């Protein structure tokens, strides 16, 4: 992985194209579902390019896949909202007030003229009824308000960008902690020694302090079983495994001076043996 390859740098390389697509989703298509699809495709492409750049580092690839999968699942939240028609009553308008006043005035005129001008009074009464009816219609008239939920392309882009920054930070933090865990587990310490190993080292030190060679030799015989429990085998010299040994010329060839130490198919320490003198 190169030092400049991060989720953030890959997203910034796509900034212009992604913003243009999101703006088209908002202004032309006017479909919020396309926002989620656009971002989902970008995250998929982002993961492929990041994994290609991190091909030697499987831990970073696994973390990037996990974080990207979580981010892609959360895109459904962009489509979770909805839009509904709302109906609201108007407040009393000036027309309603005027018609109501006209209705009252016409009704009063009809009362005053009923004895002298019956036809005019009836016309005024009819006008009062009509004015009152229209005033009521204006008063209780409903209007429909259409609501369309929209998304801001700039804000969507900034959210995706912050998501990339967070994924970079979390991947780096996890890798640092994993390195610390590995180092702490692989570092030798007193906890890595079993009771038998401690007992062997104690006996050898006791022989050293007592300067007792026979006792030391008896304790050294315990080394092979101890190594075997650790998965380490001692190999004696033979013509079939000469490649595991450093061979020194001697008048007594074929002697094992030091056995080779192996773990499975792996050579841990080459042995030493004698070979035919020239």
BALOBA-1460 file (C-alpha; in Angstrom, 3 decimals):
// residues 278
<rec num="1" residu="x" x="0.000" y="0.000" z="0.000"/>
<rec num="2" residu="x" x="1.382" y="3.394" z="-0.900"/>
<rec num="3" residu="x" x="1.452" y="6.125" z="1.731"/>
<rec num="4" residu="x" x="-0.907" y="8.333" z="-0.297"/>
<rec num="5" residu="x" x="-3.588" y="5.695" z="-0.862"/>
<rec num="6" residu="x" x="-6.379" y="6.220" z="1.647"/>
<rec num="7" residu="x" x="-10.152" y="6.149" z="1.537"/>
<rec num="8" residu="x" x="-10.132" y="9.934" z="1.697"/>
<rec num="9" residu="x" x="-7.686" y="10.388" z="-1.181"/>
<rec num="10" residu="x" x="-9.670" y="7.989" z="-3.381"/>
<rec num="11" residu="x" x="-12.909" y="9.840" z="-2.610"/>
<rec num="12" residu="x" x="-11.341" y="13.232" z="-3.304"/>
<rec num="13" residu="x" x="-10.244" y="11.938" z="-6.705"/>
<rec num="14" residu="x" x="-13.943" y="11.273" z="-7.454"/>
<rec num="15" residu="x" x="-15.267" y="14.499" z="-5.894"/>
<rec num="16" residu="x" x="-16.140" y="16.344" z="-9.107"/>
<rec num="17" residu="x" x="-17.788" y="13.349" z="-10.788"/>
<rec num="18" residu="x" x="-19.720" y="12.318" z="-7.689"/>
<rec num="19" residu="x" x="-20.976" y="15.837" z="-6.977"/>
<rec num="20" residu="x" x="-22.098" y="16.252" z="-10.593"/>
<rec num="21" residu="x" x="-24.046" y="12.982" z="-10.410"/>
<rec num="22" residu="x" x="-25.694" y="13.922" z="-7.106"/>
<rec num="23" residu="x" x="-26.694" y="17.321" z="-8.470"/>
<rec num="24" residu="x" x="-28.244" y="15.625" z="-11.506"/>
<rec num="25" residu="x" x="-30.187" y="13.330" z="-9.162"/>
<rec num="26" residu="x" x="-31.592" y="16.375" z="-7.386"/>
<rec num="27" residu="x" x="-32.260" y="18.775" z="-10.266"/>
<rec num="28" residu="x" x="-33.128" y="16.462" z="-13.148"/>
<rec num="29" residu="x" x="-34.306" y="13.112" z="-11.804"/>
<rec num="30" residu="x" x="-35.711" y="14.484" z="-8.534"/>
<rec num="31" residu="x" x="-35.573" y="10.983" z="-7.084"/>
<rec num="32" residu="x" x="-34.035" y="10.540" z="-3.654"/>
<rec num="33" residu="x" x="-33.617" y="6.784" z="-4.231"/>
<rec num="34" residu="x" x="-30.993" y="7.631" z="-6.842"/>
<rec num="35" residu="x" x="-28.941" y="9.366" z="-4.159"/>
<rec num="36" residu="x" x="-28.594" y="6.088" z="-2.272"/>
<rec num="37" residu="x" x="-27.804" y="4.155" z="-5.457"/>
<rec num="38" residu="x" x="-25.135" y="6.675" z="-6.505"/>
<rec num="39" residu="x" x="-23.403" y="6.621" z="-3.120"/>
<rec num="40" residu="x" x="-23.681" y="2.810" z="-2.945"/>
<rec num="41" residu="x" x="-21.944" y="2.454" z="-6.315"/>
<rec num="42" residu="x" x="-19.239" y="4.907" z="-5.237"/>
<rec num="43" residu="x" x="-18.543" y="2.960" z="-2.027"/>
<rec num="44" residu="x" x="-18.336" y="-0.292" z="-3.987"/>
<rec num="45" residu="x" x="-15.839" y="1.226" z="-6.418"/>
<rec num="46" residu="x" x="-13.949" y="2.766" z="-3.505"/>
<rec num="47" residu="x" x="-13.559" y="-0.631" z="-1.811"/>
<rec num="48" residu="x" x="-12.266" y="-2.296" z="-4.982"/>
<rec num="49" residu="x" x="-9.628" y="0.396" z="-5.544"/>
<rec num="50" residu="x" x="-8.581" y="0.430" z="-1.890"/>
<rec num="51" residu="x" x="-8.195" y="-3.362" z="-1.783"/>
<rec num="52" residu="x" x="-6.138" y="-3.254" z="-4.976"/>
<rec num="53" residu="x" x="-3.798" y="-0.703" z="-3.383"/>
<rec num="54" residu="x" x="-3.605" y="-2.765" z="-0.166"/>
<rec num="55" residu="x" x="-3.178" y="-6.168" z="-1.819"/>
<rec num="56" residu="x" x="-0.265" y="-7.241" z="0.449"/>
<rec num="57" residu="x" x="-2.100" y="-6.228" z="3.639"/>
<rec num="58" residu="x" x="-5.019" y="-8.589" z="4.222"/>
<rec num="59" residu="x" x="-5.873" y="-7.056" z="7.581"/>
<rec num="60" residu="x" x="-6.514" y="-3.646" z="6.009"/>
<rec num="61" residu="x" x="-8.558" y="-5.266" z="3.261"/>
<rec num="62" residu="x" x="-10.740" y="-7.118" z="5.778"/>
<rec num="63" residu="x" x="-11.270" y="-3.969" z="7.851"/>
<rec num="64" residu="x" x="-12.081" y="-1.875" z="4.781"/>
<rec num="65" residu="x" x="-14.634" y="-4.447" z="3.642"/>
<rec num="66" residu="x" x="-16.293" y="-4.529" z="7.078"/>
<rec num="67" residu="x" x="-16.507" y="-0.740" z="7.406"/>
<rec num="68" residu="x" x="-17.698" y="-0.253" z="3.839"/>
<rec num="69" residu="x" x="-20.389" y="-2.915" z="4.243"/>
<rec num="70" residu="x" x="-21.678" y="-1.094" z="7.347"/>
<rec num="71" residu="x" x="-21.706" y="2.255" z="5.529"/>
<rec num="72" residu="x" x="-23.543" y="0.760" z="2.540"/>
<rec num="73" residu="x" x="-26.199" y="-0.799" z="4.780"/>
<rec num="74" residu="x" x="-26.853" y="2.612" z="6.356"/>
<rec num="75" residu="x" x="-27.660" y="4.117" z="2.950"/>
<rec num="76" residu="x" x="-31.184" y="2.764" z="3.330"/>
<rec num="77" residu="x" x="-31.742" y="5.651" z="5.756"/>
<rec num="78" residu="x" x="-31.714" y="8.012" z="2.758"/>
<rec num="79" residu="x" x="-34.823" y="6.247" z="1.493"/>
<rec num="80" residu="x" x="-36.521" y="5.808" z="4.865"/>
<rec num="81" residu="x" x="-38.383" y="9.135" z="4.724"/>
<rec num="82" residu="x" x="-41.512" y="9.911" z="2.762"/>
<rec num="83" residu="x" x="-43.582" y="12.768" z="1.432"/>
<rec num="84" residu="x" x="-47.316" y="13.342" z="1.905"/>
<rec num="85" residu="x" x="-49.910" y="15.869" z="0.794"/>
<rec num="86" residu="x" x="-50.916" y="18.205" z="3.578"/>
<rec num="87" residu="x" x="-54.202" y="20.043" z="3.756"/>
<rec num="88" residu="x" x="-54.612" y="23.199" z="5.812"/>
<rec num="89" residu="x" x="-57.464" y="25.699" z="6.210"/>
<rec num="90" residu="x" x="-56.881" y="29.268" z="5.176"/>
<rec num="91" residu="x" x="-57.271" y="32.019" z="7.678"/>
<rec num="92" residu="x" x="-60.173" y="34.392" z="7.010"/>
<rec num="93" residu="x" x="-59.254" y="36.391" z="3.938"/>
<rec num="94" residu="x" x="-60.166" y="39.995" z="3.105"/>
<rec num="95" residu="x" x="-62.745" y="38.701" z="0.605"/>
<rec num="96" residu="x" x="-64.470" y="36.696" z="3.305"/>
<rec num="97" residu="x" x="-64.664" y="39.757" z="5.557"/>
<rec num="98" residu="x" x="-65.967" y="41.976" z="2.759"/>
<rec num="99" residu="x" x="-68.615" y="39.463" z="1.680"/>
<rec num="100" residu="x" x="-69.726" y="39.028" z="5.271"/>
<rec num="101" residu="x" x="-70.167" y="42.776" z="5.659"/>
<rec num="102" residu="x" x="-72.081" y="42.931" z="2.381"/>
<rec num="103" residu="x" x="-74.329" y="40.139" z="3.566"/>
<rec num="104" residu="x" x="-75.116" y="41.993" z="6.782"/>
<rec num="105" residu="x" x="-75.734" y="45.257" z="4.896"/>
<rec num="106" residu="x" x="-78.009" y="43.530" z="2.351"/>
<rec num="107" residu="x" x="-79.959" y="41.844" z="5.116"/>
<rec num="108" residu="x" x="-80.442" y="45.193" z="6.881"/>
<rec num="109" residu="x" x="-81.569" y="46.833" z="3.634"/>
<rec num="110" residu="x" x="-84.065" y="44.036" z="3.035"/>
<rec num="111" residu="x" x="-85.580" y="44.611" z="6.472"/>
<rec num="112" residu="x" x="-85.866" y="48.349" z="5.902"/>
<rec num="113" residu="x" x="-87.376" y="48.052" z="2.405"/>
<rec num="114" residu="x" x="-89.712" y="45.137" z="2.966"/>
<rec num="115" residu="x" x="-92.772" y="47.385" z="3.446"/>
<rec num="116" residu="x" x="-92.105" y="49.935" z="0.712"/>
<rec num="117" residu="x" x="-90.182" y="48.113" z="-2.008"/>
<rec num="118" residu="x" x="-90.953" y="44.445" z="-1.671"/>
<rec num="119" residu="x" x="-89.089" y="43.343" z="-4.842"/>
<rec num="120" residu="x" x="-85.992" y="45.328" z="-3.940"/>
<rec num="121" residu="x" x="-86.161" y="43.931" z="-0.404"/>
<rec num="122" residu="x" x="-86.360" y="40.385" z="-1.775"/>
<rec num="123" residu="x" x="-83.362" y="41.068" z="-4.053"/>
<rec num="124" residu="x" x="-81.392" y="42.390" z="-1.087"/>
<rec num="125" residu="x" x="-82.320" y="39.319" z="0.942"/>
<rec num="126" residu="x" x="-81.195" y="37.055" z="-1.880"/>
<rec num="127" residu="x" x="-77.958" y="39.037" z="-2.183"/>
<rec num="128" residu="x" x="-77.412" y="38.715" z="1.567"/>
<rec num="129" residu="x" x="-77.818" y="34.935" z="1.375"/>
<rec num="130" residu="x" x="-75.460" y="34.668" z="-1.594"/>
<rec num="131" residu="x" x="-72.862" y="36.931" z="0.036"/>
<rec num="132" residu="x" x="-73.081" y="34.961" z="3.270"/>
<rec num="133" residu="x" x="-72.661" y="31.699" z="1.361"/>
<rec num="134" residu="x" x="-69.603" y="32.971" z="-0.531"/>
<rec num="135" residu="x" x="-68.099" y="34.367" z="2.664"/>
<rec num="136" residu="x" x="-68.422" y="30.922" z="4.213"/>
<rec num="137" residu="x" x="-66.816" y="29.289" z="1.209"/>
<rec num="138" residu="x" x="-63.869" y="31.635" z="1.375"/>
<rec num="139" residu="x" x="-63.689" y="31.222" z="5.116"/>
<rec num="140" residu="x" x="-63.496" y="27.402" z="5.072"/>
<rec num="141" residu="x" x="-61.790" y="26.966" z="1.738"/>
<rec num="142" residu="x" x="-59.052" y="24.316" z="1.860"/>
<rec num="143" residu="x" x="-55.785" y="24.402" z="0.061"/>
<rec num="144" residu="x" x="-53.433" y="21.521" z="-0.731"/>
<rec num="145" residu="x" x="-49.756" y="21.800" z="0.076"/>
<rec num="146" residu="x" x="-47.537" y="19.400" z="-1.839"/>
<rec num="147" residu="x" x="-44.397" y="18.377" z="0.046"/>
<rec num="148" residu="x" x="-41.421" y="16.862" z="-1.741"/>
<rec num="149" residu="x" x="-38.547" y="15.648" z="0.387"/>
<rec num="150" residu="x" x="-35.200" y="16.734" z="-1.057"/>
<rec num="151" residu="x" x="-31.533" y="16.112" z="-0.295"/>
<rec num="152" residu="x" x="-28.654" y="18.554" z="-0.563"/>
<rec num="153" residu="x" x="-25.913" y="17.169" z="-2.870"/>
<rec num="154" residu="x" x="-23.203" y="19.135" z="-1.051"/>
<rec num="155" residu="x" x="-24.252" y="17.781" z="2.335"/>
<rec num="156" residu="x" x="-24.451" y="14.233" z="0.983"/>
<rec num="157" residu="x" x="-20.932" y="14.580" z="-0.425"/>
<rec num="158" residu="x" x="-19.563" y="15.954" z="2.871"/>
<rec num="159" residu="x" x="-21.175" y="13.041" z="4.713"/>
<rec num="160" residu="x" x="-19.568" y="10.516" z="2.374"/>
<rec num="161" residu="x" x="-16.226" y="12.304" z="2.722"/>
<rec num="162" residu="x" x="-16.412" y="12.231" z="6.528"/>
<rec num="163" residu="x" x="-17.289" y="8.532" z="6.314"/>
<rec num="164" residu="x" x="-14.091" y="7.914" z="4.329"/>
<rec num="165" residu="x" x="-12.033" y="9.864" z="6.877"/>
<rec num="166" residu="x" x="-13.551" y="7.845" z="9.716"/>
<rec num="167" residu="x" x="-12.811" y="4.546" z="7.957"/>
<rec num="168" residu="x" x="-9.178" y="5.597" z="7.432"/>
<rec num="169" residu="x" x="-8.817" y="6.555" z="11.085"/>
<rec num="170" residu="x" x="-10.384" y="3.354" z="12.387"/>
<rec num="171" residu="x" x="-8.307" y="1.155" z="10.077"/>
<rec num="172" residu="x" x="-5.081" y="2.863" z="11.203"/>
<rec num="173" residu="x" x="-6.040" y="2.635" z="14.877"/>
<rec num="174" residu="x" x="-6.905" y="-1.051" z="14.598"/>
<rec num="175" residu="x" x="-3.676" y="-1.879" z="12.739"/>
<rec num="176" residu="x" x="-1.625" y="-0.056" z="15.375"/>
<rec num="177" residu="x" x="-3.357" y="-1.938" z="18.179"/>
<rec num="178" residu="x" x="-2.995" y="-5.251" z="16.358"/>
<rec num="179" residu="x" x="0.739" y="-4.607" z="15.984"/>
<rec num="180" residu="x" x="0.972" y="-3.864" z="19.714"/>
<rec num="181" residu="x" x="-0.942" y="-7.051" z="20.572"/>
<rec num="182" residu="x" x="1.266" y="-9.153" z="18.306"/>
<rec num="183" residu="x" x="4.425" y="-7.636" z="19.755"/>
<rec num="184" residu="x" x="3.263" y="-8.178" z="23.331"/>
<rec num="185" residu="x" x="2.295" y="-11.779" z="22.641"/>
<rec num="186" residu="x" x="5.501" y="-12.630" z="20.768"/>
<rec num="187" residu="x" x="7.837" y="-10.883" z="23.208"/>
<rec num="188" residu="x" x="9.556" y="-13.375" z="25.520"/>
<rec num="189" residu="x" x="8.713" y="-13.110" z="29.172"/>
<rec num="190" residu="x" x="8.450" y="-15.058" z="32.392"/>
<rec num="191" residu="x" x="4.851" y="-16.022" z="31.575"/>
<rec num="192" residu="x" x="6.007" y="-17.953" z="28.488"/>
<rec num="193" residu="x" x="8.043" y="-20.421" z="30.611"/>
<rec num="194" residu="x" x="6.340" y="-23.521" z="31.951"/>
<rec num="195" residu="x" x="7.020" y="-25.136" z="35.292"/>
<rec num="196" residu="x" x="9.225" y="-27.846" z="33.730"/>
<rec num="197" residu="x" x="11.417" y="-25.287" z="31.939"/>
<rec num="198" residu="x" x="11.828" y="-23.274" z="35.133"/>
<rec num="199" residu="x" x="12.732" y="-26.419" z="37.046"/>
<rec num="200" residu="x" x="15.338" y="-27.377" z="34.404"/>
<rec num="201" residu="x" x="16.966" y="-23.952" z="34.439"/>
<rec num="202" residu="x" x="16.947" y="-24.009" z="38.225"/>
<rec num="203" residu="x" x="18.693" y="-27.388" z="38.332"/>
<rec num="204" residu="x" x="21.323" y="-26.276" z="35.813"/>
<rec num="205" residu="x" x="22.030" y="-23.146" z="37.822"/>
<rec num="206" residu="x" x="22.281" y="-25.231" z="40.956"/>
<rec num="207" residu="x" x="24.870" y="-27.464" z="39.234"/>
<rec num="208" residu="x" x="26.750" y="-24.331" z="38.104"/>
<rec num="209" residu="x" x="26.872" y="-22.870" z="41.587"/>
<rec num="210" residu="x" x="27.832" y="-26.222" z="43.109"/>
<rec num="211" residu="x" x="30.394" y="-26.829" z="40.323"/>
<rec num="212" residu="x" x="29.040" y="-30.363" z="40.122"/>
<rec num="213" residu="x" x="29.638" y="-31.651" z="36.574"/>
<rec num="214" residu="x" x="27.931" y="-35.022" z="37.058"/>
<rec num="215" residu="x" x="24.793" y="-33.368" z="38.378"/>
<rec num="216" residu="x" x="24.827" y="-30.923" z="35.456"/>
<rec num="217" residu="x" x="25.083" y="-33.735" z="32.913"/>
<rec num="218" residu="x" x="22.122" y="-35.516" z="34.485"/>
<rec num="219" residu="x" x="20.055" y="-32.351" z="34.180"/>
<rec num="220" residu="x" x="21.088" y="-31.799" z="30.570"/>
<rec num="221" residu="x" x="19.424" y="-35.088" z="29.638"/>
<rec num="222" residu="x" x="16.096" y="-33.363" z="30.357"/>
<rec num="223" residu="x" x="16.614" y="-30.872" z="27.527"/>
<rec num="224" residu="x" x="15.360" y="-33.169" z="24.739"/>
<rec num="225" residu="x" x="11.955" y="-33.916" z="26.347"/>
<rec num="226" residu="x" x="11.609" y="-30.247" z="27.180"/>
<rec num="227" residu="x" x="12.294" y="-29.218" z="23.570"/>
<rec num="228" residu="x" x="9.912" y="-31.881" z="22.270"/>
<rec num="229" residu="x" x="7.072" y="-30.399" z="24.326"/>
<rec num="230" residu="x" x="7.812" y="-27.050" z="22.670"/>
<rec num="231" residu="x" x="7.532" y="-28.659" z="19.218"/>
<rec num="232" residu="x" x="11.285" y="-28.739" z="18.610"/>
<rec num="233" residu="x" x="12.983" y="-31.951" z="17.496"/>
<rec num="234" residu="x" x="16.690" y="-32.817" z="17.728"/>
<rec num="235" residu="x" x="18.122" y="-34.497" z="14.632"/>
<rec num="236" residu="x" x="21.278" y="-36.667" z="14.664"/>
<rec num="237" residu="x" x="23.734" y="-36.486" z="11.800"/>
<rec num="238" residu="x" x="23.496" y="-38.941" z="8.905"/>
<rec num="239" residu="x" x="24.329" y="-38.938" z="5.213"/>
<rec num="240" residu="x" x="20.625" y="-38.356" z="4.427"/>
<rec num="241" residu="x" x="20.379" y="-35.089" z="6.361"/>
<rec num="242" residu="x" x="23.863" y="-33.693" z="5.860"/>
<rec num="243" residu="x" x="22.347" y="-30.461" z="4.536"/>
<rec num="244" residu="x" x="21.171" y="-29.685" z="8.078"/>
<rec num="245" residu="x" x="24.705" y="-29.698" z="9.492"/>
<rec num="246" residu="x" x="27.973" y="-27.867" z="9.402"/>
<rec num="247" residu="x" x="30.481" y="-30.622" z="8.691"/>
<rec num="248" residu="x" x="34.045" y="-30.357" z="9.983"/>
<rec num="249" residu="x" x="36.828" y="-32.630" z="8.712"/>
<rec num="250" residu="x" x="37.944" y="-35.227" z="11.236"/>
<rec num="251" residu="x" x="39.704" y="-38.582" z="11.475"/>
<rec num="252" residu="x" x="36.492" y="-39.951" z="13.062"/>
<rec num="253" residu="x" x="33.746" y="-38.979" z="10.588"/>
<rec num="254" residu="x" x="30.016" y="-39.303" z="11.208"/>
<rec num="255" residu="x" x="29.978" y="-37.996" z="14.786"/>
<rec num="256" residu="x" x="27.278" y="-35.576" z="15.865"/>
<rec num="257" residu="x" x="28.833" y="-32.669" z="17.693"/>
<rec num="258" residu="x" x="25.563" y="-30.790" z="18.033"/>
<rec num="259" residu="x" x="22.163" y="-31.994" z="16.842"/>
<rec num="260" residu="x" x="20.180" y="-29.894" z="14.403"/>
<rec num="261" residu="x" x="17.008" y="-28.304" z="15.794"/>
<rec num="262" residu="x" x="13.891" y="-28.453" z="13.603"/>
<rec num="263" residu="x" x="10.214" y="-27.602" z="13.886"/>
<rec num="264" residu="x" x="8.244" y="-29.532" z="11.294"/>
<rec num="265" residu="x" x="9.888" y="-28.819" z="7.932"/>
<rec num="266" residu="x" x="11.670" y="-25.717" z="9.233"/>
<rec num="267" residu="x" x="15.321" y="-25.681" z="10.340"/>
<rec num="268" residu="x" x="15.709" y="-23.654" z="13.527"/>
<rec num="269" residu="x" x="19.413" y="-24.211" z="14.146"/>
<rec num="270" residu="x" x="21.920" y="-26.105" z="12.017"/>
<rec num="271" residu="x" x="23.811" y="-28.913" z="13.694"/>
<rec num="272" residu="x" x="27.497" y="-29.688" z="13.737"/>
<rec num="273" residu="x" x="29.135" y="-32.984" z="12.814"/>
<rec num="274" residu="x" x="32.448" y="-34.485" z="11.701"/>
<rec num="275" residu="x" x="33.193" y="-35.569" z="8.166"/>
<rec num="276" residu="x" x="35.914" y="-37.371" z="6.286"/>
<rec num="277" residu="x" x="39.281" y="-35.625" z="6.565"/>
<rec num="278" residu="x" x="41.091" y="-34.811" z="3.310"/>
